[in-house]
Amino acid sequence: MNIIFTLNHEPIEIDVDPAELLVDLLRLRLGLRGARPGCLRGQCGSCSVLFNGALAAGCLIPAFRAYGATILTIEGLMDTPDYQDIEKGFIRANARPCRFCAAGKYLSVHALLESHADPTDESLQDTLSGVWCRCTTHQRLARGVRYAADFRRRRVQRGR
């Protein structure tokens, strides 16, 4: 089945098998290794992508569902000032994620900051609970998100 979609701001046309998962298409066929299959139940967050602007588990989405969609992976986010804000926030809080959970954490935080410039404790908890990993603490992550939100607000105010 031939599908056309936008991936990291670039048009893609590719033939997919009806049983193929989006995470496998991204990793194995398109070489985007950031999203990782973890639990394969949509619970761990390691396969996270932004699918039409919403955080989604790539392990639960058949690849053919990408037809007409806009998908952003960690690789597409990495070249943006938004990513840099999150990265600086995590570094400042000593909360840099490991390779296993990085895509899920960065994309989750990006989605949160897109909808909440000053996230509440509740929205932080919801966001951070969606990506499982033991590489850092919840307190450090929350502090990193708050720093990232501050970096983003200041950058936007300066017009960059």
Legacy VTK file of the C-alpha trace (Angstrom):
# vtk DataFile Version 3.0
C-alpha trace
ASCII
DATASET POLYDATA
POINTS 160 float
0.000 0.000 0.000
1.503 3.346 -1.043
1.199 6.214 1.436
2.157 9.885 1.379
2.753 11.906 4.552
4.913 14.652 6.010
7.805 13.502 8.173
9.921 16.081 9.978
8.718 18.802 7.589
9.552 16.759 4.460
7.108 14.961 2.157
7.486 11.172 2.121
6.020 8.643 -0.263
6.595 4.994 0.587
5.074 1.567 0.149
4.071 -0.086 3.454
2.808 -3.484 4.476
-0.625 -3.367 6.168
0.821 -5.143 9.243
3.814 -2.784 9.598
3.921 -0.527 12.663
4.851 3.139 12.438
7.768 2.698 14.870
9.210 -0.035 12.628
8.765 2.050 9.487
10.568 4.960 11.114
13.428 2.913 12.585
14.006 0.079 10.196
13.085 1.543 6.833
13.627 5.284 7.232
16.628 5.111 9.580
15.141 7.324 12.306
16.352 5.475 15.374
15.095 7.870 18.086
11.713 6.220 18.598
12.319 2.775 20.083
9.941 -0.144 20.482
9.740 -0.832 24.200
6.675 -2.375 25.730
4.753 -2.574 22.414
1.597 -1.672 24.371
1.787 2.121 24.214
2.633 2.530 27.879
6.393 3.147 28.184
6.723 6.177 25.877
9.963 5.094 24.198
8.295 4.983 20.767
6.740 8.442 21.054
6.191 10.687 18.046
4.055 13.731 17.447
1.279 12.558 15.131
-0.682 15.514 13.713
0.596 17.566 16.654
-0.453 15.121 19.368
1.839 12.829 21.305
1.309 9.249 20.112
2.774 5.792 20.641
4.345 4.694 17.363
4.096 1.054 18.454
0.285 1.218 18.353
-0.119 2.954 14.999
-0.192 0.884 11.821
2.146 2.551 9.320
-0.659 2.962 6.765
-2.450 5.318 9.213
0.301 7.858 8.484
-1.371 8.528 5.130
-1.909 12.294 4.957
-0.517 12.822 8.466
2.172 15.124 9.758
4.689 13.318 11.931
7.487 14.819 13.996
10.170 12.582 15.495
12.960 13.465 17.892
15.260 13.812 14.868
12.995 16.508 13.432
12.727 18.305 16.762
16.491 18.292 17.367
17.173 20.995 14.778
14.862 23.516 16.421
15.231 26.185 19.106
12.410 24.411 20.986
14.635 21.349 21.387
17.524 23.541 22.550
15.318 25.053 25.266
14.417 21.605 26.574
18.011 20.389 26.336
19.290 23.397 28.307
16.556 22.885 30.906
17.427 19.228 31.382
21.152 19.984 31.590
20.609 22.771 34.114
18.518 20.414 36.285
20.998 17.553 35.853
18.178 15.508 34.329
19.366 14.538 30.846
17.447 11.466 29.699
19.183 8.307 28.532
19.001 7.158 24.915
16.169 4.756 25.640
13.718 7.360 26.921
15.046 10.576 25.344
12.646 10.702 22.383
9.624 10.219 24.622
10.734 12.765 27.198
11.753 15.473 24.728
8.636 15.088 22.586
6.367 14.909 25.653
7.862 18.072 27.101
7.713 19.801 23.714
4.009 18.938 23.374
3.375 20.149 26.927
5.156 23.469 26.381
3.334 23.996 23.092
0.031 23.896 24.957
1.106 25.317 28.358
3.787 28.021 28.437
3.772 27.778 32.228
2.832 24.176 33.038
0.971 23.322 36.221
2.193 20.672 38.645
-0.639 18.424 37.465
0.234 18.794 33.768
3.890 18.145 34.599
2.956 14.968 36.467
0.783 13.764 33.577
3.526 14.462 31.052
6.362 12.892 32.986
4.402 9.782 33.947
3.921 8.909 30.284
7.570 7.949 29.728
9.016 5.162 31.831
12.677 5.138 32.738
14.911 5.192 35.781
17.699 7.309 34.336
16.769 10.373 36.410
14.347 11.412 39.132
10.904 12.911 38.767
11.995 15.966 40.763
14.939 16.648 38.449
12.782 16.181 35.381
10.108 18.528 36.711
12.771 21.115 37.517
14.217 20.658 34.003
10.803 21.224 32.417
10.335 24.401 34.443
13.770 25.633 33.311
12.907 24.714 29.711
9.624 26.629 29.948
11.502 29.648 31.238
14.126 29.409 28.477
11.372 29.142 25.853
9.368 32.076 27.233
12.452 34.304 27.272
13.457 33.255 23.758
9.959 33.917 22.407
9.852 37.306 24.129
13.130 38.217 22.410
11.551 37.220 19.107
13.796 34.260 18.287
LINES 1 161
160 0 1 2 3 4 5 6 7 8 9 10 11 12 13 14 15 16 17 18 19 20 21 22 23 24 25 26 27 28 29 30 31 32 33 34 35 36 37 38 39 40 41 42 43 44 45 46 47 48 49 50 51 52 53 54 55 56 57 58 59 60 61 62 63 64 65 66 67 68 69 70 71 72 73 74 75 76 77 78 79 80 81 82 83 84 85 86 87 88 89 90 91 92 93 94 95 96 97 98 99 100 101 102 103 104 105 106 107 108 109 110 111 112 113 114 115 116 117 118 119 120 121 122 123 124 125 126 127 128 129 130 131 132 133 134 135 136 137 138 139 140 141 142 143 144 145 146 147 148 149 150 151 152 153 154 155 156 157 158 159
